[in-house]
Amino acid sequence: MKVERISELERKYALQSLSGQFETHNNYIFVTRLEKAFAEKIGTKYSVAFVNGTATLHTALEAAGVGIGDEVIVPPLTMSSTSLAVLQANAIPVFADVDERTFLISAEEIEKKITFKTKAIICVSLYGLMPDMDAIMAVAKRHGLVVIEDDAQCFLGTYKGKKAGTIGDMSSFSFQASKHLTSGEGGIVTTDNDDFALQLRRISGLGYGSISIKKARITKDDIQDPNYERHVALGWNYRMSDVVGAVALAQTERMEELCACRIESGKILEDALSGCSWLIPQYTPAECVHAYWSVSVRMVNPNITWYDFRRKFMELGGDGIYAAWQLTYLEPAFRNKRFLGRETLMENYTYGRGLCPVAEKVQPQMLQFKTNYFDTSEAETQAEILKKTISYFN
């Protein structure tokens, strides 16, 4: 299978956007089309486009009413953006441990971390696999919490037949360069909730009062009126630009083919692991379809170091192997309350080793094989190199 990462469609739409010269009456046309197309593809009532996939999370938290001193439960094993967004909302990230087989946040561990301050849960579909959403939604319902899916790595992944982006109260996707769909940067939030959709729109648009769920721009009549009261809410300038929206729209229209190639590449690489007892792939439950942002495994052979395996793989022609991110709460910024500027707010919170034992066990063992090939013959070549590397260490 072979697809173009950037096709003539992306070029066509980008040039059409540029031909409008960013004049007010031409601006935002492609972003509006993107929002409509993305919601239709995913199967939600609304989608709202953003400048990136961290702004999406920050705004979703603000839309949910998360504020100063509130707690938001997050996984420790993921990109730090998830927790950084919580801090941006002046809230406290509370880390719940992961399942050892799926590497995903555990509903049972989430429930252990709930307090009277808890306001929301962010569950991450890590590496392209959705967590146990039924269990997470049940916990949230019992405690009256908002659930935000972080599906940055999970375009067209499913859980019990439901697409990523359709189960939580809001869901965040990223168009960053490594993702299934890309416009270089960018993000989008999906929701079926009218109130959340309105808040997402307003907060991302500087809090303008005349912005509505469907109306993303203010009119000349509004902005030229000396008595116009612009800002009815505290908001940020998180709106996606139209030329970025043009590329993201083309990618959205090609979603199925782009994701299919990546998923096929992931399966090819995962098949190369069969028969190896010491490379254990991320477990995919029967009710899930994995989107394969990467093929992630645990290396459990104590006689082989992570560095030795990566070195040999690359010597044989492999593209390289990524480690799992350092656990967020062990990053220097999260251990330094003064650096965070939140000494008083976080005086009763301590981040350090022992907080999430399973995540701490799994993270150093993990290897991530890239899947962003747009010709599955490249994935087949990498799979053969992976087999040779395994054979070498056997």
C-alpha positions in Angstrom: 0.0 0.0 0.0 1.3 3.4 -0.9 -0.1 6.9 -0.2 1.2 10.5 -0.6 1.8 12.2 2.7 1.1 15.5 1.0 -1.0 15.2 -2.2 -2.1 17.6 -4.8 -5.3 18.2 -2.7 -3.3 19.8 0.1 -1.4 21.9 -2.3 -4.6 23.0 -4.1 -6.4 24.0 -0.9 -3.4 25.8 0.5 -3.0 27.8 -2.7 -6.7 28.6 -2.7 -6.4 29.9 0.9 -3.3 32.0 0.0 -5.1 33.5 -3.0 -7.6 35.1 -0.6 -4.6 37.2 0.7 -6.0 36.8 4.3 -8.6 39.4 3.7 -11.3 39.4 6.4 -14.1 38.2 4.2 -12.0 35.4 2.9 -10.3 34.3 6.1 -11.5 31.3 8.0 -13.3 29.7 5.1 -11.2 26.5 5.1 -11.2 26.3 8.9 -15.0 26.3 8.8 -15.0 23.6 6.2 -12.5 21.6 8.3 -14.6 21.8 11.4 -17.7 20.5 9.5 -15.8 17.7 7.7 -14.0 16.5 10.9 -17.1 16.3 12.9 -18.8 14.3 10.2 -15.8 11.9 9.8 -15.6 11.3 13.6 -19.3 11.3 14.2 -19.9 14.2 16.6 -22.1 17.2 16.6 -19.3 19.7 16.8 -15.6 20.2 16.2 -13.6 23.3 16.9 -10.1 23.9 15.4 -7.1 25.2 17.3 -3.6 26.4 16.8 -2.1 23.2 18.3 -3.0 20.1 20.3 -2.0 21.5 23.7 -4.2 24.6 23.3 -7.0 22.1 22.7 -6.5 20.4 26.1 -6.1 23.7 27.9 -9.3 25.1 26.4 -11.3 21.9 27.0 -10.3 22.1 30.7 -11.4 25.8 30.8 -14.7 24.9 29.0 -15.3 22.2 31.6 -15.0 24.9 34.4 -11.6 23.6 35.7 -9.9 26.4 37.6 -7.6 27.4 40.4 -6.9 24.6 42.8 -9.0 22.0 41.1 -7.6 18.5 40.5 -7.4 16.8 37.2 -6.5 13.1 37.0 -4.0 12.3 34.3 -1.7 9.4 33.3 2.0 9.8 34.0 3.1 7.8 30.9 2.4 10.2 28.1 3.7 13.4 26.5 3.9 16.1 29.1 1.5 18.3 27.2 -1.4 16.5 28.9 -0.3 17.7 32.3 1.1 21.1 31.2 -2.5 21.9 30.0 -3.7 21.2 33.5 -1.2 23.7 34.9 -2.2 26.2 32.3 -5.7 26.0 33.7 -4.3 26.8 37.2 -5.2 23.3 38.3 -3.3 20.4 39.8 -2.3 17.3 37.8 -3.0 14.2 39.9 -1.3 11.1 38.5 -3.1 7.7 38.3 -1.1 4.6 37.5 -1.4 2.6 34.3 -2.3 -1.0 33.3 0.9 -3.1 32.9 -0.3 -4.7 29.7 -1.9 -1.8 27.8 0.3 1.0 29.3 -3.0 3.0 29.6 -4.5 4.8 32.6 -6.4 2.4 34.8 -10.0 3.2 35.8 -9.4 1.4 39.2 -6.4 3.7 39.8 -8.3 6.8 38.8 -11.0 6.1 41.4 -8.3 5.8 44.1 -7.2 9.3 43.3 -10.5 11.1 43.4 -11.0 13.7 46.1 -13.5 16.5 46.7 -11.3 18.7 44.6 -11.4 16.5 41.5 -13.0 18.1 38.5 -12.0 16.2 35.4 -10.2 13.2 34.0 -7.9 13.3 30.9 -7.6 9.8 29.5 -4.9 9.3 26.8 -5.2 6.9 23.9 -1.5 6.2 24.1 0.3 5.0 20.9 -3.1 4.6 19.2 -4.9 2.5 21.7 -8.0 3.6 23.6 -8.3 2.9 27.3 -11.2 1.1 29.0 -13.7 3.8 28.3 -16.7 2.1 29.8 -15.0 1.7 33.1 -13.6 5.3 33.0 -17.0 6.8 32.1 -18.6 4.8 34.9 -16.2 6.2 37.4 -16.8 9.7 36.1 -20.5 9.3 36.3 -20.4 8.1 39.9 -18.4 11.2 40.9 -19.8 13.8 38.5 -16.6 14.4 36.6 -15.9 15.6 33.1 -14.0 13.2 30.8 -11.6 14.6 28.2 -10.1 12.1 25.7 -6.6 12.9 24.5 -6.7 11.2 21.1 -3.7 13.0 19.6 -2.3 9.6 18.6 -5.6 7.7 17.8 -7.2 8.8 14.6 -9.8 6.1 13.7 -8.9 3.9 16.6 -12.1 2.4 18.1 -13.4 1.0 21.4 -16.3 -1.4 21.2 -17.1 -0.1 17.7 -17.1 3.6 18.8 -14.5 5.9 17.3 -11.9 7.8 19.3 -13.4 11.2 20.0 -17.0 10.1 20.5 -17.2 8.7 24.1 -15.8 11.4 26.4 -17.4 14.8 27.0 -14.8 16.4 24.8 -11.9 14.9 22.8 -8.7 16.5 21.7 -6.8 15.6 18.4 -3.5 16.9 17.2 -2.3 17.7 13.6 1.4 17.9 14.7 3.9 16.6 12.2 4.2 13.1 13.7 0.5 12.4 13.8 -1.7 10.3 11.4 -3.0 13.6 9.9 -0.9 16.7 9.8 -0.9 20.3 8.9 2.5 20.8 10.5 0.8 22.0 13.7 -2.8 22.4 14.7 -5.4 20.6 16.8 -9.2 20.1 17.0 -11.7 19.3 19.7 -14.9 17.3 19.2 -18.0 17.3 21.4 -21.7 16.7 21.3 -22.4 19.1 24.2 -23.8 22.5 23.2 -22.4 24.4 26.2 -18.9 22.9 25.8 -18.9 23.8 22.1 -19.8 27.4 22.9 -17.1 27.7 25.5 -14.5 26.1 23.3 -15.4 28.6 20.6 -15.4 31.6 22.8 -12.3 30.8 24.9 -10.3 30.1 21.7 -11.5 33.4 20.2 -10.4 35.9 22.9 -13.8 35.6 24.7 -15.7 37.6 22.0 -19.4 37.8 23.0 -20.7 37.7 19.4 -19.0 34.4 18.7 -21.4 31.5 18.9 -21.2 27.7 18.4 -21.5 28.1 14.6 -20.2 31.6 14.2 -16.4 31.7 14.7 -15.8 35.2 13.5 -17.0 38.6 14.6 -18.5 40.9 12.0 -17.5 44.3 10.8 -20.7 45.7 12.3 -19.6 44.4 15.7 -16.0 45.4 15.6 -16.7 48.9 14.2 -19.3 49.7 16.8 -17.8 52.0 19.5 -20.2 50.5 22.1 -19.5 46.9 21.2 -18.5 45.0 24.4 -16.1 42.6 23.0 -15.0 40.3 25.7 -17.7 38.4 27.7 -15.2 35.8 28.9 -11.5 35.4 29.5 -10.2 33.8 26.3 -7.0 33.1 24.4 -6.0 33.6 20.8 -5.9 29.9 20.0 -7.7 30.0 16.6 -6.2 28.0 13.7 -5.1 30.0 10.7 -6.9 29.4 7.4 -3.9 28.2 5.5 -3.3 25.6 8.2 -7.0 24.7 8.1 -6.7 24.2 4.3 -4.0 21.5 4.7 -5.8 20.0 7.7 -9.1 19.8 5.6 -7.4 18.0 2.8 -5.8 15.5 5.3 -9.2 15.0 6.9 -10.8 14.3 3.5 -8.1 11.7 3.1 -8.3 10.3 6.6 -9.2 6.8 5.8 -6.3 6.2 3.3 -3.7 7.9 5.5 -4.7 6.0 8.6 -5.1 2.7 6.7 -1.5 2.9 5.5 -0.2 3.6 9.0 -2.3 0.8 10.6 -1.0 -1.7 8.0 2.6 -0.6 8.7 2.0 -1.1 12.4 0.6 -4.6 11.9 3.6 -5.5 9.7 6.0 -4.5 12.4 4.0 -6.1 15.2 4.0 -9.4 13.2 7.8 -9.3 13.2 7.7 -9.7 17.0 5.8 -13.0 17.0 7.8 -15.7 18.7 10.0 -13.3 20.7 9.4 -14.0 24.4 11.3 -10.9 25.6 9.7 -8.2 23.4 6.1 -7.9 24.6 3.9 -5.6 22.5 1.2 -3.3 23.9 -1.8 -5.5 24.6 -4.8 -4.7 22.4 -8.1 -5.9 23.9 -10.5 -7.7 21.5 -13.0 -4.8 21.7 -10.4 -2.3 20.4 -9.0 -1.3 17.0 -5.4 0.0 17.4 -4.6 3.0 15.3 -0.8 2.4 15.5 0.7 5.8 16.0 3.7 3.6 17.0 4.3 -0.1 17.7 5.3 -0.1 21.4 6.8 -3.0 23.3 8.4 -3.8 26.6 11.9 -5.4 26.5 12.0 -7.8 29.5 15.3 -9.5 28.8 17.6 -8.3 31.7 20.7 -9.3 29.7 20.0 -6.7 26.9 20.1 -3.0 27.5 17.8 -0.6 25.7 20.8 1.1 24.2 22.4 -2.2 22.9 19.2 -3.2 21.2 18.7 0.2 19.6 22.4 0.3 18.5 22.2 -3.1 16.8 18.9 -2.3 15.1 20.3 0.9 13.6 23.6 -0.9 12.6 21.4 -3.2 10.5 19.6 -0.4 8.8 16.8 0.3 11.3 15.2 3.7 11.4 15.8 4.1 15.1 13.8 3.4 18.2 12.2 5.9 20.5 12.0 5.5 24.2 8.9 6.2 26.2 8.7 9.7 27.5 10.1 10.1 31.0 7.2 9.9 33.4 5.8 13.4 33.6 6.0 13.8 37.3 9.7 12.9 37.2 10.5 15.7 34.7 12.6 18.5 36.4 9.9 21.1 35.8 7.3 19.1 37.7 9.5 18.5 40.6 10.4 22.2 41.0 7.4 24.0 42.4 9.2 27.3 42.2 9.8 26.8 38.5 6.1 26.0 38.1 5.4 29.3 39.9 2.8 27.5 42.1 4.6 27.1 45.4 1.5 28.0 47.5 -1.1 26.3 45.2 0.9 23.0 45.2 2.3 23.1 48.7 0.4 19.9 49.7 1.5 18.0 46.5 4.7 16.1 46.1 5.9 14.5 42.9 8.6 11.8 43.0 9.4 8.2 42.6 6.9 5.7 44.1 3.9 7.7 43.0 2.9 5.3 40.1 4.8 2.0 40.6 3.5 0.2 37.5 4.4 3.1 35.2 7.8 3.4 36.8 8.4 -0.3 36.1 7.2 -0.2 32.5 8.7 3.1 31.2 12.4 2.1 31.2 11.6 -1.1 29.4 9.7 0.5 26.5 10.7 0.6 22.8 8.7 2.5 20.2 9.0 1.6 16.5 7.8 4.3 14.1 4.9 3.6 11.8 4.7 6.8 9.7 5.5 5.1 6.5 3.5 6.0 3.5 4.6 2.9 1.5 4.1 -0.3 3.4 7.1 -1.8 1.6 9.3 0.4 3.8 7.6 -1.1 6.9 8.3 -4.5 5.5 12.0 -3.6 5.2 12.0 -2.4 8.8 10.3 -5.6 9.9 13.0 -7.7 8.4 15.6 -5.7 10.1 13.7 -6.1 13.4 13.7 -9.9 12.9 17.5 -9.9 12.3 18.0 -7.8 15.4 16.0 -10.2 17.5 17.8 -13.2 16.0 21.2 -11.5 16.9 20.2 -11.3 20.5 18.7 -14.7 20.7 
